[in-house]
């Protein structure tokens, strides 16, 4: 089965777009993907989870910095 024969939601650019938009919500599509081996699924899952963790940490730091700046400006 080539990439052309895959349903649109299993194509790699779509998976990348879903990951960039919704993070770990792409994991069910990774695990249902008919062409990925178990090893590929495990590696992709670990990568998605690690990147999502770092994105969450960076978002929390950014929000905390904004809150501190807002407090400083309103005093």
Secondary structure, DSSP 8 states (H G I E B T S, - for coil): --GGGS-GGGSHHHHHHHHHHHGGGGHHHHHH-SS--HHHHHHHHHHHHHHHHHHHHHHHHHHHHHHHHHHHHH-
